[in-house]
Amino acid sequence: MTASLIRAELFGIAVAFNGRSSSALFAHGFKILFKHYFITENMKEAGENMS
């Protein structure tokens, strides 16, 4: 997963939640996205260390 793809995901979630204007939903989505991002980054680093 590339950084640009993650940015596109972030933007998409921001746009999707903007219509609802629910801060709780937005915070929840943001938390999931950040968890997903950090897991992806850690896996990328692990893969580089193994090679």
MITI-966304 format. One record per residue: residue in three letters; x, y, z of N, C-alpha, C in turn. Coordinates in nm, 2 decimals, always signed. Atoms other than C-alpha are relative to their C-alpha. Layout:
<r ALA&n.x X&n.y Y&n.z Z&ca.x X&ca.y Y&ca.z Z&c.x X&c.y Y&c.z Z>
...
***
This chain:
<r MET&n.x +0.09&n.y -0.12&n.z +0.00&ca.x +0.00&ca.y +0.00&ca.z +0.00&c.x +0.09&c.y +0.12&c.z +0.00>
<r THR&n.x -0.09&n.y -0.12&n.z +0.01&ca.x +0.16&ca.y +0.33&ca.z -0.11&c.x -0.06&c.y +0.11&c.z +0.08>
<r ALA&n.x +0.04&n.y -0.12&n.z -0.08&ca.x +0.14&ca.y +0.66&ca.z +0.07&c.x -0.11&c.y +0.07&c.z -0.07>
<r SER&n.x +0.10&n.y -0.07&n.z +0.07&ca.x -0.06&ca.y +0.81&ca.z -0.21&c.x -0.14&c.y -0.07&c.z +0.01>
<r LEU&n.x +0.12&n.y +0.08&n.z -0.01&ca.x -0.32&ca.y +0.53&ca.z -0.19&c.x -0.06&c.y +0.03&c.z +0.14>
<r ILE&n.x +0.05&n.y -0.02&n.z -0.14&ca.x -0.35&ca.y +0.59&ca.z +0.19&c.x -0.06&c.y +0.14&c.z +0.01>
<r ARG&n.x +0.05&n.y -0.14&n.z +0.01&ca.x -0.39&ca.y +0.97&ca.z +0.12&c.x -0.14&c.y +0.00&c.z -0.07>
<r ALA&n.x +0.13&n.y +0.01&n.z +0.07&ca.x -0.67&ca.y +0.88&ca.z -0.12&c.x -0.11&c.y -0.05&c.z +0.09>
<r GLU&n.x +0.09&n.y +0.06&n.z -0.10&ca.x -0.83&ca.y +0.66&ca.z +0.14&c.x -0.05&c.y +0.11&c.z +0.10>
<r LEU&n.x +0.03&n.y -0.10&n.z -0.10&ca.x -0.81&ca.y +0.94&ca.z +0.40&c.x -0.10&c.y +0.10&c.z -0.06>
<r PHE&n.x +0.08&n.y -0.10&n.z +0.06&ca.x -0.96&ca.y +1.19&ca.z +0.16&c.x -0.14&c.y -0.06&c.z -0.03>
<r GLY&n.x +0.13&n.y +0.06&n.z +0.02&ca.x -1.24&ca.y +0.95&ca.z +0.07&c.x -0.08&c.y -0.01&c.z +0.12>
<r ILE&n.x +0.07&n.y +0.01&n.z -0.13&ca.x -1.33&ca.y +0.89&ca.z +0.43&c.x -0.04&c.y +0.13&c.z +0.05>
<r ALA&n.x +0.03&n.y -0.14&n.z -0.04&ca.x -1.32&ca.y +1.26&ca.z +0.50&c.x -0.12&c.y +0.05&c.z -0.07>
<r VAL&n.x +0.12&n.y -0.05&n.z +0.08&ca.x -1.56&ca.y +1.33&ca.z +0.21&c.x -0.13&c.y -0.08&c.z +0.04>
<r ALA&n.x +0.12&n.y +0.08&n.z -0.03&ca.x -1.79&ca.y +1.04&ca.z +0.31&c.x -0.06&c.y +0.04&c.z +0.13>
<r PHE&n.x +0.05&n.y -0.04&n.z -0.13&ca.x -1.82&ca.y +1.15&ca.z +0.67&c.x -0.04&c.y +0.14&c.z +0.01>
<r ASN&n.x +0.03&n.y -0.15&n.z +0.00&ca.x -1.84&ca.y +1.52&ca.z +0.59&c.x -0.15&c.y +0.02&c.z -0.02>
<r GLY&n.x +0.14&n.y -0.02&n.z +0.02&ca.x -2.19&ca.y +1.48&ca.z +0.47&c.x -0.08&c.y -0.03&c.z +0.13>
<r ARG&n.x +0.07&n.y +0.04&n.z -0.12&ca.x -2.30&ca.y +1.32&ca.z +0.80&c.x +0.03&c.y +0.10&c.z +0.11>
<r SER&n.x -0.05&n.y -0.09&n.z -0.10&ca.x -2.10&ca.y +1.56&ca.z +1.01&c.x -0.01&c.y -0.06&c.z +0.14>
<r SER&n.x +0.01&n.y +0.06&n.z -0.13&ca.x -2.08&ca.y +1.31&ca.z +1.29&c.x +0.15&c.y -0.02&c.z +0.05>
<r SER&n.x -0.14&n.y +0.00&n.z -0.04&ca.x -1.75&ca.y +1.36&ca.z +1.48&c.x +0.03&c.y -0.14&c.z +0.06>
<r ALA&n.x -0.03&n.y +0.13&n.z -0.06&ca.x -1.79&ca.y +1.02&ca.z +1.66&c.x +0.03&c.y -0.10&c.z -0.11>
<r LEU&n.x -0.03&n.y +0.09&n.z +0.11&ca.x -1.81&ca.y +0.83&ca.z +1.33&c.x +0.13&c.y +0.04&c.z -0.06>
<r PHE&n.x -0.13&n.y -0.04&n.z +0.06&ca.x -1.52&ca.y +1.03&ca.z +1.19&c.x +0.12&c.y -0.04&c.z +0.08>
<r ALA&n.x -0.10&n.y +0.05&n.z -0.09&ca.x -1.31&ca.y +0.96&ca.z +1.49&c.x +0.03&c.y -0.15&c.z -0.01>
<r HIS&n.x +0.00&n.y +0.15&n.z +0.01&ca.x -1.39&ca.y +0.59&ca.z +1.47&c.x +0.07&c.y -0.04&c.z -0.13>
<r GLY&n.x -0.06&n.y +0.03&n.z +0.13&ca.x -1.30&ca.y +0.58&ca.z +1.10&c.x +0.15&c.y +0.04&c.z -0.01>
<r PHE&n.x -0.14&n.y -0.05&n.z +0.00&ca.x -0.98&ca.y +0.78&ca.z +1.16&c.x +0.08&c.y -0.10&c.z +0.08>
<r LYS&n.x -0.08&n.y +0.10&n.z -0.08&ca.x -0.87&ca.y +0.53&ca.z +1.43&c.x +0.03&c.y -0.12&c.z -0.08>
<r ILE&n.x -0.02&n.y +0.12&n.z +0.08&ca.x -0.93&ca.y +0.24&ca.z +1.20&c.x +0.11&c.y +0.02&c.z -0.10>
<r LEU&n.x -0.09&n.y -0.03&n.z +0.11&ca.x -0.74&ca.y +0.40&ca.z +0.92&c.x +0.14&c.y +0.01&c.z +0.05>
<r PHE&n.x -0.14&n.y -0.01&n.z -0.06&ca.x -0.44&ca.y +0.49&ca.z +1.15&c.x +0.05&c.y -0.13&c.z +0.03>
<r LYS&n.x -0.04&n.y +0.13&n.z -0.04&ca.x -0.43&ca.y +0.14&ca.z +1.28&c.x +0.05&c.y -0.08&c.z -0.12>
<r HIS&n.x -0.03&n.y +0.06&n.z +0.13&ca.x -0.44&ca.y +0.01&ca.z +0.92&c.x +0.14&c.y +0.05&c.z -0.05>
<r TYR&n.x -0.12&n.y -0.07&n.z +0.06&ca.x -0.16&ca.y +0.26&ca.z +0.82&c.x +0.12&c.y -0.05&c.z +0.08>
<r PHE&n.x -0.11&n.y +0.04&n.z -0.08&ca.x +0.07&ca.y +0.17&ca.z +1.11&c.x +0.04&c.y -0.15&c.z -0.02>
<r ILE&n.x -0.02&n.y +0.14&n.z +0.03&ca.x +0.02&ca.y -0.21&ca.z +1.05&c.x +0.07&c.y -0.02&c.z -0.13>
<r THR&n.x -0.05&n.y +0.01&n.z +0.14&ca.x +0.10&ca.y -0.16&ca.z +0.68&c.x +0.15&c.y +0.04&c.z +0.00>
<r GLU&n.x -0.13&n.y -0.05&n.z -0.01&ca.x +0.41&ca.y +0.04&ca.z +0.76&c.x +0.09&c.y -0.10&c.z +0.07>
<r ASN&n.x -0.08&n.y +0.10&n.z -0.07&ca.x +0.54&ca.y -0.22&ca.z +1.01&c.x +0.02&c.y -0.12&c.z -0.08>
<r MET&n.x -0.02&n.y +0.12&n.z +0.09&ca.x +0.48&ca.y -0.50&ca.z +0.76&c.x +0.10&c.y +0.03&c.z -0.11>
<r LYS&n.x -0.09&n.y -0.04&n.z +0.10&ca.x +0.67&ca.y -0.30&ca.z +0.50&c.x +0.14&c.y +0.00&c.z +0.05>
<r GLU&n.x -0.14&n.y +0.00&n.z -0.06&ca.x +0.97&ca.y -0.25&ca.z +0.73&c.x +0.04&c.y -0.14&c.z +0.03>
<r ALA&n.x -0.04&n.y +0.14&n.z -0.02&ca.x +0.96&ca.y -0.62&ca.z +0.83&c.x +0.05&c.y -0.07&c.z -0.13>
<r GLY&n.x -0.04&n.y +0.06&n.z +0.13&ca.x +0.97&ca.y -0.72&ca.z +0.47&c.x +0.13&c.y +0.05&c.z -0.05>
<r GLU&n.x -0.13&n.y -0.05&n.z +0.04&ca.x +1.27&ca.y -0.49&ca.z +0.40&c.x +0.11&c.y -0.06&c.z +0.08>
<r ASN&n.x -0.10&n.y +0.06&n.z -0.09&ca.x +1.45&ca.y -0.63&ca.z +0.70&c.x +0.03&c.y -0.14&c.z -0.04>
<r MET&n.x -0.02&n.y +0.14&n.z +0.04&ca.x +1.40&ca.y -0.99&ca.z +0.58&c.x +0.08&c.y -0.02&c.z -0.13>
<r SER&n.x -0.07&n.y +0.01&n.z +0.13&ca.x +1.53&ca.y -0.93&ca.z +0.23&c.x +0.15&c.y +0.04&c.z +0.01>
***
